[in-house]
Amino acid sequence: MKKNICLLLGAVNLLLSTSVFSNEPLDSQLQEIVDNYLEKYASQEQFTAIGASVLIPHDKQLDLKDIKNFSAGTIGKAPFLRKVTANDLYDIGSITKSFVTVLILQLHTQQKLSIDDPLGKWLPQYAQWSKVTIRQLLNMTSGIPNYSADPAFEKRMEENLNYFWTDEELLTYAHPEKPIKINEKNLFNYSNSNYILAAMIIEKVTKDSFAHQVEQLFKQGNLKNSFYLAGPQGKEIKNQIATRLTHGYFYDESSKKLIDTFNGNLSWAAAAGAIVANTEDVAHWVQLLYRGSLIEARYREDALADMETIVSMKTGRPIPTVSEEDPTGFGLGVGAYYDKASKQKFWVYQGSTLGFRFMYFWNPCNDITTVVALNSKAGEGDPDSKLGNHIVQANLDLYQAVIKNHSELQCQL
């Protein structure tokens, strides 16, 4: 959930695997990529399950039959050795933020709020943050500290994964009593606090819980394999889907042990990252998100323009698009990435929690979507970690396999 895009995509220079591209059917090639990732990285990254979905468009209409699903491994380490399937669920982490964005944009187009409203209009209790706008919350330029990066929070959370956190309690670790410190060199500051605040605004405007609002969004999008595990009903929902949940793992440096997060709860992530889903639902969500399908048609173009207006992750200042010189950008809950090797521009996001990594790639020029999920934290967020994190490579390998087999989808450079 931390600086996922920045850490994973900044200056990435990948050598894409070509050994899997052959004359065998595409489905077999895609499954082989998944199998190879498990074989090559399971030990290093300490995961047991990998899931992937690939949407190969055949026309401009969204057809869920175009989504191909692949998986390999088991739902956990011994004794949890059931083979993982496409039906199994993973924490999607910060991809949850795009759901917050859509709810905010719905309210914006309904004129119930403006994305340029100051925080003080809706949450006056946070006086030091009163001039921050909703837009700045969503594009990570508010300057509000990241509660989940506070050492005291990290220590307390990891000591008791079952503790139930309220939004207000989470925000105490962002120190709302202190003035915001602006970094003029880079206004971009990835902070989960921004999306906790955005969810609180949604609750204030709708007079409804965020949990119920996001569940309504699942229904609108026909997302039958997505669940929000924070909020009042989080524990009950988790119990209902427990047999579909993969076990998540992180390596605890202090105890030198691998920790299973299965019995914890996601209230600590809340609106910043508490959705679980299968890869197929996220592939579906990516299509809904970038088509603006859940925004009223007459406002759709403007809403998408707002969502896709990006700031540079190097400077936090607006840029028209990503490029080789400035390869990572951030919109409203979405990330933009320029891949130097393929010279292609993608919309991407990697979410993570304590025990999971989940990432999608979407290319607007050909509508190809790839999604990969892994049940370990590994080295995500720490480029110096020996555990490593190769989820970007997995997505790009899947994408290149599709291009290799569908020349009509090759984008013009």
N, C-alpha and C positions, 0 to 999 in steps of 0.2 A: 503493500500500500504506500510505501514511501516514494522517493523520487524515481518512480519506475521508468518512465519514458526517458528522462534525462540521463539516468545512469546506464540504461540499457541501449539507448539508441544514439547517444552522442558519439560521433566519430567511429561508428561501427563500420568495419571493413571486413566483410565476410567472404570466404571462399566457399561458394555453394557446392554441395556434393553433386557430382555428376555420375557416380557409379550406379545410382539407382535408376537412371533414365535409360530405358531399353525398349525393346519391341514388345514387351509384355503389356497386357491391358493396363489402362491408367489406374483402375482401382487397385490392382496388384502393386503398381509402383508406389501409390500413396500409402498403402498398408506397409510396404517395405520401408518407407521412410520412417514411419512410426515405430516399427519393429527395430530398425537400426538405432534409433534414438535411445530406446530402452536398453538395448544391448551395449551401446557405447557409453552412456552417461548415467545409468541407474546407480551404479556403485559410487561414482564421484558425487552426484547430486543428491544421493540418498532418497530416491523416490522409488515407488513400486508400480505406479499406474500412470499411463499417458492416454489421454483422449484427444481426438482431433476431428474436426469437421471442415469440409471444403464445399463451398457453393460455386458451381460452375454454371453461369447463366446461359440460357439458350434463347431468350428473348428479353424484352424489357419488363415483362410481367414477373412478379415474384412468385415462384413456384417452389414450395418446400421440398418437392420431389427432387429438385436440383441439388439438394444438400446430401453429400456423401459422408458417412460417419466411420471412424476407425478407432480402434483401441488396442492396447497391449498391456500385459502385466496383471497384477492382482490388486485388490482394493486396499491392501495393507501388508505389513510384515507379519510373520507368523505370530499368532495362529489365524490371522485374517487373510486367508489365501484364496478366497473366491476370485475367479477371473473377472477382471473389470469389463464392463460392457458400455455401449453407447448410452444406456439408460442411467448410468451412475452420475452422481453429482459431485461438483468441486466448488470450493469457494471461488467466486470470481473477483473478489477484492475490489480494487478501485474502479473496475468497469461499472460498478454500482453507481458511480458519480454521473454517468450519462443518463441514468434513470432520473436522478435529481434534476439534471438539466432539462429534460423533456417536460417534467412536471412544472418547472419554473416557466418554460417557454409557453406551455399551455395557459398558465395563469396570465402571462404577459399578453398573449394574443387575445385573451378574454377580457383584457383591460382591468384585471383585478389587482395587478401590480405592474410596475415597470422594471425592467432589468437595470435601469439606471437609478432606481430608488436608492436612497442612502439607507444603510442598516438602521440608523436611528429612527427611521419612520416606523419600522416594524418591531425592532428589539431595542427599545430605548435603555434597557438595563445595562447595555454594553456601551457606556458613554465614551470610552476611549476609542472605540471602533465606529462611532456614529456616522462618520463621513464616508466610510467605505461603501461602495455601491455593490448591488447584487452582481453586476457584470464582473466586477473585480474579484468577488468571491469565486465565481465560476471559472475565470481565466487565470486564477492563481497570482494576481498582482495586488492583493489586498495588503500584504505585509504582515498579516496576522500570524503569529507563531503557530507551528504545528504541534498540537497537543501530544501526538503519538511519538514525537521525537524528544520529548522531555524525559531525561533520565529517571526522574522520580516516578513518572507514569510507567515507563517501560519496566522498571523493577517491580512495581506493585502489580502490574497486569500479569507479568510472567510468573509471579509467585502464586497467583490465584486465577487460573484461567476460567473458573466458574463464577467469578464475581460479576454481578449485574450492574452495569454502569448506566447512569442517566446522561442525557446530552449535556445538561448543566454541569454535571460533575466532570465530564470529559474536558469541557472548556476551561475549567479552573487551571488545567495544566498548560493552557495557552496564555495564562496570566492576563486576564482582561483588565486588571487593575493598573496595568502599565501602558504607557503610550507606545504606539507602533514605531519601531525603528525602521526607517526607510533606507534601503541599500540603493543608492542612486546609480551604481554601476550595473546592477541587475535587479530590476523590479519584479522579476519572476521568482516566486518562492512557493514551492509545492507544499501545501498545508492542508491536512485533512480537516482542520478546524473550519475552513471555509465551507465545507459541505455539510457539516453539522449545523452551522448557522443557517445555511440555505434551507435545510430540512425544517428547522424551527420556524423560518419564515413561511414555508408551505403550510405548516400546522396553524400558524397565526392567521393566515389569509383564508384557509379552507375551513377553519374550526374543526379540523379532523386530524387524526394521527397520521404521521408520515407513513407508518406501516400500512395503514389501510389505503392511503393514496397510492402507494407503490403496488399494492396488490390489485387495485383497480387498473393500474397500467398494465400489469401482467394480463388481465382479462381483455383489455382493449387490444392488445397485441397478440392474443391467443398463445401466450407463452405458458404452456402447461407444465414445463419442467424448470421453472424458476421460483424461488422462494426467498422471502426476507426473514432472516433468523434473529433480528433484533426486535425491539418493541415488546408490548405486553404479551403477545401470543407466540413469541419466538421459540420458547422452550417447547410449547405444545406442538408447534409446526415441526420442529426438529424431531420430536419423538415419532411423528406420523411418517416421516420420510427417512428414518434412521437406517433402514435396510438398504437404501440407495446411496448413502453417503460414503465416500471414500475416506480413509484415514489420512490425515495430514501430518507432516513431520518437519521439525526443525532441530538443528544441532545446537545444544546448549553448551557454550564455551566454558562456563564456570564448572559444570558437573561433568563435562566431556561425554554427555549422553545424548542420544537421539530421543526427542520428546514427541509423543503422539498427542495431537491436539484434539482428538475426536470428542473427548468429554468436556471440552471447554465450550464457551458460548461466544457469540460475535457481537455482543452489546458494546464492546470496546471499539468496534469498527463502525457500527450503526450506519448512518446514511453515507458515510465515506467508504463503506466496503462490506456490508453484511448480507449480500445476496449470494445464494448458492444456485447453481444451474448445471445443466449438461452442455456440452459443446454445441450441440445442434440448436438449442434455444438461443445461445449467444450468436451463432451465425444468422439466425432468424432476426434477432434483435438488431444486429448491425445493419441489416437491410431496412428495417423499420426506421432506425435512427437516421440514416443518411438519405433516405427518401422523404423524411418528414411525414411519414404515414400517420402518425398519431397527432399531428397538428392540423387544424381545420384548413381545408384546401386553399381558401382565399388568403390565408396568412402564411402559407407554407414557405414560399420563396423567401420572404423576409426573415422568417424564423431560422431557416437554414443558413441564410447569410450571416445572421448574428452568431449562430453556433460555430460556423466555420471561419469566422474572423479570428485570426491568430496573432499571438505575440511571440516574439523570439524567446526561446528558452535560454539564450545567451544574455539577452538584455532586458527582457520583459516588455519591450516596446513593439508596437504593431509592425508587422511585415506582411506584404501582399501574398507571399507563398514561401515554402521552404525551398532551399537550393543547396548546392554543394558547399557553398560558403556558410550557410546558416541552415543546417539540416533538420533541426527539430523546432517545432512550434506547438503552441497550446491554444485551443479555442475554448468553448464553453463545455467543459467535461470531455473533450476529445483531443487527440494528439495527431499532429501532422509530422511526417517523416520523409526525408529524401534519402533514397538508397543509392549510394555512389556506384555500387557494382552494376546495378541494372539501369541506373539513371531514371528510376521511376519514383513518383510521389505516391505515398500511401497515407491513409488515415489508419492510425494504430492506437492500441492501448494495452499495456500490461497491468493487470491487477495482481496483487499478492496479499496474503495474510500470513500469519505465523507459520502455517503449514502448507501453503499452496501458491502456485503461479498459474496465471490464466492470461492468454494474450490473443488478440485478433489483429489481422491485417485486412484492409479493404482498399482496392484500387478503383478509384472512380472512373478511370478511362475504360475499364472492361468489366467492372462489377464483380470480379473474382473476390471471394472472401475466404480467408483461412482462419482457423481457430485452433489453438493448442492449449491443453490443460495438463498440469503436472501436480502430483500430491507431495511436494516438498517445497520448503522455502529456499533451500540450497544457498547459493551465493547472491541471490537477488538483493540489490541495494548496497552491495559491498564488492566493488570491482577487484579488491585485493583478496577476496575469499578463495581458498583452495577448493571449495565445493563447486564453484563455477555456476554458470547459468547460460544455457545455449538455446533458450526458447525462441529468440529472434531467428536464429539459424533454422530452427524447425519450421517456422512459418514460411520463411523464404524458400526453403527446399520444396515445401508443398506447392507454393505458388509457381515456382519454376517448372515443376513437373507438369502442372496444368498447361502452362504456356508451351511447353515442349510438345504436348499432344494436341493442342488446339491453336494452331498458328493464326487462326482468324481472330483470336483474342489478344494477339501481340499488339502492344501500344506503340504508337509512333513516338520517336524520341525528339 
